[in-house]
Amino acid sequence: MEMTLNSEIKRSSAIPMAIVAGLFFILGFATWLNGSLMPYLKQILQLSPFQASLILFSFYIAVTFTALPSAWVIRKVGYKTGMALGMGIMMLAGLLFIPAAKTQIFVLFLFAQLVMGTGQTLLQTAVNPYVVRIGPEESAAARVSVMGILNKGAGVIAPLVFTALILDSFKDRVGMELTQVQIDEMANSLVYPYMGMALFIGLLAVLVKKSPLPELEKEDDEEGCGKGHTREALSHPNLALGVVALFFYVAVEVIAGDTIGTFALSLGVENYGVMTSYTMICMVLGYTLGILTIPRFISQPKALMISAILGLVLTLGILFGDNSSYAIANTLLVPFGGAMLPDTLLMIAFLGLANAIVWPAVWPLALSGMGKLTSTGSALLVMGIAGGAFGPLFWGLTSSATSLGQQGGYMVMFPCYLFILFYAVKGHKMRSWK
């Protein structure tokens, strides 16, 4: 009888999980396009490292303003409709890239990024609770890891697609001073890919709305996502500190994934557009290890602790590494036909391995014991994605202020990993501020 019940539960959750998996892929594809877009716009608009960081800032800062309103929207219309609305906003953002590319006005690109971030926030707030609540809490990190593989797998594919559709024709222009005709040609190459992406996301929004995706149980809406719910959620230290941990995590994740291409461009690497794929491959490897080991061989907190320590070690390696050394490439890549890349670039990519387990480990630890406050807690955790706005911003500022240039900018990651280590060792255990 018990085995029959378990098989029925698995069948009933299979379709929702498949739909959610597809949404995580879309989130990853749209998000990690930034890793190729940032150096591309830096080249054609002749941006400084700080100006280039604003491309990421405008995308991730949307989270700060729209996370709690997104939770309010979901409480009113439901998770399923919230997902469809989020994708509808993402479709609009994709279409906004067309006038931005035609006019080459930097502010329009930033606005399109802001709208894309708003749509992503609504979709993230709706889709993440499904993964945590659709099965046992102790194995939530493994389920989130599965979604992470799809999300970061899309991060591997997106730069490759971007390069194939846009960058391959312009490889010979790396480091060149471009004429206006060349700039126009490169900018116009963005139009059709973003138009196609917008139409595809719009179609998916309709399909999700009409899908058999069940609603999660609605929570008491006496106060909505107002001050009462927010204050009560933040009275849980594991949730509040989890928000900070995710803020720092997303900061280092975005720095590792989206600045590697810009750093590669500064080193004269021709295929800078695919550098994000290297980081994402390492993240997929990390998620796979998470699925195989959590919770069977290692607990979520211990995996989080190991990730933070690895991040600290790699950060030191990047800061004190030699951009003219190719020892890692000679050992790991060249024997298998891989590219010859500087050690510092590869250590940035290896940060993907350090970062992979942080998101899936923090979410269930932070939402543990939240009960009816799950959607508010989820919204607050999603606000942690704002770290993706400030991490690259401080990287850009530090890059301009240090003698090491962009390489020195990576020092901003060190305190981030220190806090993640604190959360893994102590913060997630705290159930009272006293």
C-alpha positions as CSV (number, residue, x, y, z in Angstrom):
1,M,0.0,0.0,0.0
2,E,2.8,2.4,0.9
3,M,4.7,1.6,-2.3
4,T,1.6,2.3,-4.4
5,L,1.1,5.6,-2.6
6,N,4.7,6.6,-3.2
7,S,4.5,5.8,-6.9
8,E,1.3,7.8,-7.2
9,I,3.0,10.8,-5.6
10,K,6.0,10.5,-8.0
11,R,3.7,10.3,-11.0
12,S,1.6,13.3,-9.8
13,S,4.7,15.4,-9.4
14,A,6.5,14.3,-12.7
15,I,4.6,16.7,-15.0
16,P,4.9,19.8,-12.8
17,M,8.6,19.1,-12.3
18,A,9.1,18.7,-16.1
19,I,7.4,22.1,-16.7
20,V,9.4,23.8,-13.9
21,A,12.6,22.3,-15.4
22,G,11.8,23.9,-18.7
23,L,11.3,27.3,-17.0
24,F,14.6,27.0,-15.2
25,F,16.2,26.4,-18.6
26,I,14.6,29.6,-20.0
27,L,15.7,31.5,-16.9
28,G,19.3,30.3,-17.4
29,F,19.4,31.1,-21.1
30,A,18.1,34.6,-20.7
31,T,20.3,35.3,-17.7
32,W,23.6,34.0,-19.0
33,L,23.4,35.7,-22.3
34,N,24.7,38.7,-20.2
35,G,28.1,37.0,-20.1
36,S,28.4,37.5,-23.9
37,L,26.4,40.6,-24.2
38,M,28.6,42.6,-21.7
39,P,31.9,42.4,-23.6
40,Y,30.1,42.7,-26.9
41,L,28.4,46.0,-25.9
42,K,31.7,47.1,-24.3
43,Q,33.4,46.7,-27.7
44,I,30.8,48.4,-29.9
45,L,29.8,51.2,-27.5
46,Q,33.4,51.7,-26.3
47,L,32.5,51.3,-22.6
48,S,34.8,51.5,-19.6
49,P,34.8,48.5,-17.2
50,F,32.5,50.5,-14.8
51,Q,30.1,51.4,-17.6
52,A,30.1,47.7,-18.8
53,S,29.2,46.6,-15.3
54,L,26.0,48.8,-15.5
55,I,24.7,46.3,-18.1
56,L,24.6,43.7,-15.3
57,F,23.6,46.2,-12.6
58,S,20.4,47.3,-14.5
59,F,19.5,43.6,-15.0
60,Y,19.9,42.5,-11.3
61,I,18.8,45.7,-9.6
62,A,15.3,45.1,-10.8
63,V,15.2,42.4,-8.1
64,T,15.5,45.0,-5.3
65,F,12.3,46.8,-6.4
66,T,10.2,44.0,-7.7
67,A,10.7,40.9,-5.5
68,L,8.2,41.8,-2.8
69,P,5.6,43.1,-5.3
70,S,6.1,39.9,-7.2
71,A,5.2,37.9,-4.1
72,W,2.1,40.1,-3.8
73,V,1.1,39.5,-7.4
74,I,1.5,35.7,-6.9
75,R,-0.6,35.8,-3.8
76,K,-3.3,37.5,-5.9
77,V,-3.2,35.6,-9.2
78,G,-1.5,32.3,-8.2
79,Y,1.8,30.7,-9.0
80,K,0.9,29.5,-12.4
81,T,-0.4,32.8,-13.7
82,G,2.6,34.5,-12.1
83,M,4.9,32.4,-14.1
84,A,3.1,33.3,-17.4
85,L,3.1,37.0,-16.5
86,G,6.9,36.8,-15.7
87,M,7.6,35.3,-19.2
88,G,5.3,37.9,-20.8
89,I,7.5,40.7,-19.3
90,M,10.6,38.9,-20.5
91,M,9.2,38.8,-24.0
92,L,8.6,42.6,-23.9
93,A,12.2,43.0,-22.8
94,G,13.5,41.0,-25.7
95,L,11.6,43.2,-28.1
96,L,13.1,46.3,-26.4
97,F,16.5,45.2,-27.6
98,I,15.5,46.0,-31.2
99,P,15.2,49.8,-30.9
100,A,18.3,49.7,-28.5
101,A,20.4,48.0,-31.2
102,K,19.0,50.3,-34.0
103,T,19.8,53.5,-32.1
104,Q,22.9,52.3,-30.2
105,I,21.7,54.3,-27.2
106,F,23.3,52.8,-24.1
107,V,20.4,53.9,-21.8
108,L,17.9,51.9,-24.0
109,F,20.0,48.8,-23.5
110,L,20.0,49.4,-19.8
111,F,16.2,49.9,-19.8
112,A,15.8,46.6,-21.7
113,Q,17.9,44.9,-19.2
114,L,15.9,46.4,-16.3
115,V,12.6,45.1,-17.8
116,M,14.2,41.6,-18.4
117,G,15.3,41.6,-14.7
118,T,11.7,42.4,-13.7
119,G,10.3,39.5,-15.6
120,Q,12.9,37.2,-14.3
121,T,12.1,38.2,-10.7
122,L,8.5,37.4,-11.1
123,L,9.2,34.1,-12.7
124,Q,11.9,33.2,-10.1
125,T,9.5,34.1,-7.2
126,A,6.8,31.8,-8.6
127,V,8.9,28.9,-9.7
128,N,11.4,28.4,-6.9
129,P,8.9,27.4,-4.1
130,Y,7.7,24.5,-6.4
131,V,11.1,22.8,-6.2
132,V,11.4,23.2,-2.4
133,R,7.8,22.2,-1.5
134,I,7.1,19.5,-4.0
135,G,9.1,16.8,-2.1
136,P,10.8,16.1,1.2
137,E,12.7,19.0,2.7
138,E,15.9,17.0,3.4
139,S,16.4,16.3,-0.3
140,A,15.4,19.7,-1.5
141,A,19.0,20.6,-2.3
142,A,19.2,17.6,-4.7
143,R,16.0,18.7,-6.5
144,V,17.3,22.3,-6.7
145,S,20.5,20.9,-8.1
146,V,18.6,19.2,-10.9
147,M,17.0,22.5,-11.8
148,G,20.4,24.1,-11.5
149,I,21.9,21.7,-14.0
150,L,19.2,22.8,-16.5
151,N,19.7,26.5,-15.6
152,K,23.5,26.4,-15.9
153,G,23.3,24.0,-18.8
154,A,21.4,26.8,-20.6
155,G,24.3,29.0,-19.4
156,V,26.7,26.8,-21.4
157,I,24.5,26.9,-24.5
158,A,23.5,30.6,-24.5
159,P,27.1,32.0,-25.1
160,L,27.7,29.4,-27.8
161,V,24.5,30.3,-29.5
162,F,25.3,34.0,-29.1
163,T,28.7,33.5,-30.6
164,A,27.5,31.4,-33.5
165,L,24.7,33.8,-34.4
166,I,26.5,37.1,-33.7
167,L,30.2,37.0,-32.8
168,D,31.7,34.5,-35.3
169,S,31.5,37.1,-38.1
170,F,33.4,39.7,-36.0
171,K,36.3,37.7,-34.4
172,D,38.8,39.6,-36.5
173,R,37.8,42.9,-34.8
174,V,38.9,42.1,-31.2
175,G,41.0,44.9,-30.0
176,M,40.5,47.0,-33.1
177,E,39.2,50.6,-33.3
178,L,35.9,50.2,-35.1
179,T,34.5,52.4,-37.8
180,Q,30.9,53.6,-37.6
181,V,29.9,51.2,-40.4
182,Q,31.4,48.3,-38.5
183,I,29.7,49.4,-35.3
184,D,26.3,49.6,-37.1
185,E,26.8,46.1,-38.6
186,M,27.6,44.6,-35.2
187,A,24.7,46.3,-33.4
188,N,22.2,45.3,-36.1
189,S,23.2,41.7,-35.7
190,L,21.4,41.7,-32.3
191,V,18.0,42.3,-33.8
192,Y,16.9,39.0,-35.1
193,P,18.3,36.8,-32.3
194,Y,16.5,38.9,-29.7
195,M,13.3,39.0,-31.7
196,G,13.3,35.2,-32.0
197,M,14.0,34.8,-28.3
198,A,11.1,37.2,-27.4
199,L,8.6,35.3,-29.6
200,F,9.7,31.9,-28.2
201,I,9.3,33.1,-24.6
202,G,5.9,34.5,-25.4
203,L,4.7,31.2,-26.9
204,L,6.0,29.4,-23.7
205,A,4.0,31.8,-21.5
206,V,0.8,30.8,-23.3
207,L,1.6,27.1,-23.0
208,V,2.4,27.4,-19.3
209,K,-0.9,29.2,-18.7
210,K,-2.8,26.4,-20.4
211,S,-0.7,23.6,-18.9
212,P,-1.9,21.1,-16.1
213,L,0.5,22.7,-13.6
214,P,-1.2,22.6,-10.2
215,E,-1.4,25.5,-7.8
216,L,0.5,25.4,-4.5
217,E,-1.7,26.0,-1.5
218,K,-2.4,29.7,-1.1
219,E,-1.3,31.4,2.1
220,D,-3.3,33.6,4.4
221,D,-3.5,37.0,2.7
222,E,-4.6,39.1,5.6
223,E,-1.6,41.4,5.3
224,G,-0.4,40.3,1.9
225,C,3.3,40.9,1.5
226,G,3.2,44.0,3.6
227,K,5.3,45.0,6.6
228,G,3.7,42.5,8.9
229,H,4.6,39.4,6.8
230,T,8.0,40.8,6.0
231,R,8.8,41.7,9.6
232,E,7.6,38.3,10.8
233,A,9.7,36.5,8.1
234,L,12.8,38.5,9.0
235,S,12.4,37.5,12.7
236,H,13.7,34.1,11.6
237,P,17.6,34.5,11.6
238,N,18.1,31.5,9.3
239,L,15.9,33.3,6.7
240,A,17.4,36.8,7.2
241,L,21.0,35.6,7.1
242,G,20.1,33.4,4.2
243,V,19.0,36.5,2.2
244,V,22.4,38.1,2.9
245,A,24.2,34.8,2.0
246,L,22.3,34.7,-1.3
247,F,23.2,38.3,-2.0
248,F,26.9,37.6,-1.6
249,Y,26.5,34.3,-3.5
250,V,24.8,35.9,-6.5
251,A,27.5,38.6,-6.5
252,V,30.3,36.1,-6.9
253,E,28.3,33.9,-9.3
254,V,27.7,36.8,-11.6
255,I,31.2,38.1,-11.3
256,A,32.5,34.6,-12.2
257,G,30.1,34.1,-15.0
258,D,29.6,37.5,-16.6
259,T,32.9,39.3,-16.2
260,I,35.1,36.5,-17.4
261,G,34.4,37.5,-21.0
262,T,35.2,41.1,-20.4
263,F,38.5,40.1,-18.7
264,A,39.3,37.7,-21.6
265,L,38.7,40.6,-24.0
266,S,41.2,42.7,-22.1
267,L,43.7,39.9,-22.5
268,G,43.2,39.7,-26.2
269,V,41.3,36.4,-26.2
270,E,39.4,36.1,-29.5
271,N,36.7,33.8,-28.4
272,Y,35.8,35.9,-25.4
273,G,32.1,35.4,-26.2
274,V,32.1,31.8,-25.0
275,M,34.1,32.3,-21.8
276,T,30.9,32.2,-19.7
277,S,30.3,28.6,-21.0
278,Y,33.5,27.5,-19.2
279,T,32.2,28.8,-15.9
280,M,28.8,27.2,-16.5
281,I,30.4,23.9,-17.4
282,C,32.0,23.9,-14.0
283,M,28.7,24.8,-12.3
284,V,27.0,21.9,-14.0
285,L,29.7,19.6,-12.7
286,G,29.2,21.0,-9.2
287,Y,25.4,20.5,-9.4
288,T,26.0,16.9,-10.6
289,L,28.2,16.3,-7.6
290,G,25.5,17.8,-5.4
291,I,22.9,15.4,-6.8
292,L,25.1,12.4,-6.2
293,T,26.3,13.3,-2.7
294,I,23.5,15.3,-1.0
295,P,22.2,14.1,1.4
296,R,23.5,10.6,1.0
297,F,27.2,11.3,1.7
298,I,27.3,14.9,2.8
299,S,24.9,17.3,4.5
300,Q,23.7,20.5,2.9
301,P,25.6,22.7,5.5
302,K,28.8,20.8,5.0
303,A,28.6,21.1,1.2
304,L,28.0,24.8,1.7
305,M,31.1,25.1,3.9
306,I,33.3,23.2,1.4
307,S,32.0,25.5,-1.4
308,A,32.9,28.7,0.5
309,I,36.4,27.4,1.3
310,L,37.1,26.5,-2.3
311,G,35.8,30.0,-3.3
312,L,38.3,31.7,-1.0
313,V,41.2,29.6,-2.3
314,L,40.4,30.3,-5.9
315,T,39.9,34.0,-5.3
316,L,43.5,34.2,-3.9
317,G,44.7,32.2,-6.9
318,I,43.1,34.7,-9.3
319,L,44.5,37.8,-7.5
320,F,48.0,36.5,-7.3
321,G,48.0,34.5,-10.6
322,D,50.1,35.1,-13.7
323,N,48.1,36.1,-16.8
324,S,51.0,34.8,-18.9
325,S,50.9,31.3,-17.3
326,Y,49.2,28.4,-19.2
327,A,50.0,25.6,-16.8
328,I,46.3,24.6,-16.1
329,A,45.4,24.7,-19.8
330,N,48.4,22.6,-20.7
331,T,47.4,20.0,-18.1
332,L,43.6,19.9,-18.5
333,L,42.6,21.4,-21.8
334,V,45.3,21.2,-24.5
335,P,45.8,17.4,-24.3
336,F,42.1,17.0,-25.1
337,G,42.0,19.5,-27.9
338,G,40.9,22.4,-25.7
339,A,41.8,26.1,-26.0
340,M,45.0,27.6,-24.7
341,L,43.8,30.0,-21.9
342,P,45.6,31.8,-19.1
343,D,45.5,30.2,-15.7
344,T,43.7,33.2,-14.2
345,L,40.8,32.8,-16.7
346,L,40.5,29.1,-15.9
347,M,40.5,29.8,-12.1
348,I,37.6,32.2,-12.7
349,A,35.8,29.4,-14.5
350,F,36.6,27.0,-11.7
351,L,34.6,29.4,-9.4
352,G,31.6,27.8,-11.1
353,L,32.4,24.6,-9.2
354,A,32.7,26.5,-5.9
355,N,29.4,28.3,-6.5
356,A,27.2,25.5,-7.7
357,I,26.0,24.1,-4.4
358,V,25.5,27.5,-2.7
359,W,22.1,28.3,-4.1
360,P,20.5,24.8,-3.7
361,A,21.9,24.5,-0.2
362,V,20.9,28.0,1.1
363,W,17.3,27.9,-0.1
364,P,16.0,24.9,1.9
365,L,18.1,26.0,4.9
366,A,16.7,29.5,4.8
367,L,13.0,28.4,4.2
368,S,13.2,25.7,7.0
369,G,10.3,26.3,9.4
370,M,8.8,29.2,7.5
371,G,5.3,27.6,7.0
372,K,2.7,30.1,5.9
373,L,5.5,32.7,5.3
374,T,7.0,30.6,2.5
375,S,6.1,33.0,-0.4
376,T,7.2,36.0,1.6
377,G,10.4,34.2,2.5
378,S,10.9,33.2,-1.1
379,A,10.5,36.8,-2.2
380,L,13.0,38.0,0.3
381,L,15.5,35.3,-0.9
382,V,14.9,36.3,-4.5
383,M,15.8,39.8,-3.4
384,G,19.3,38.4,-2.7
385,I,19.7,38.2,-6.5
386,A,20.3,42.0,-6.2
387,G,23.9,40.9,-5.4
388,G,24.3,40.4,-9.1
389,A,23.8,44.1,-9.5
390,F,26.3,45.2,-6.9
391,G,29.0,42.5,-7.3
392,P,30.0,43.5,-10.8
393,L,29.5,47.1,-10.0
394,F,32.1,46.9,-7.2
395,W,34.3,44.7,-9.5
396,G,34.2,47.5,-12.1
397,L,35.0,50.2,-9.5
398,T,37.8,48.2,-8.0
399,S,39.2,47.4,-11.4
400,S,39.6,51.1,-12.2
401,A,41.1,51.8,-8.7
402,T,43.8,49.2,-8.5
403,S,47.1,48.8,-10.3
404,L,46.1,45.3,-11.3
405,G,43.2,46.5,-13.3
406,Q,40.4,44.0,-14.0
407,Q,42.4,41.2,-12.3
408,G,42.5,43.2,-9.1
409,G,38.7,43.7,-9.2
410,Y,38.2,40.1,-8.2
411,M,39.3,40.9,-4.6
412,V,35.7,41.9,-3.9
413,M,34.8,38.2,-3.9
414,F,36.8,37.4,-0.7
415,P,34.5,38.9,1.9
416,C,31.5,37.4,0.0
417,Y,32.8,33.9,0.5
418,L,33.7,34.6,4.1
419,F,30.1,35.4,4.9
420,I,28.9,32.3,3.0
421,L,31.3,30.3,5.2
422,F,29.8,31.9,8.3
423,Y,26.3,31.0,7.2
424,A,27.3,27.4,6.6
425,V,29.0,27.0,10.0
426,K,26.6,29.0,12.2
427,G,24.1,31.2,10.5
428,H,21.7,28.6,9.2
429,K,21.4,27.1,12.7
430,M,20.2,30.3,14.4
431,R,16.5,30.3,15.3
432,S,16.5,33.4,17.5
433,W,18.3,36.8,17.5
434,K,18.9,36.5,21.2
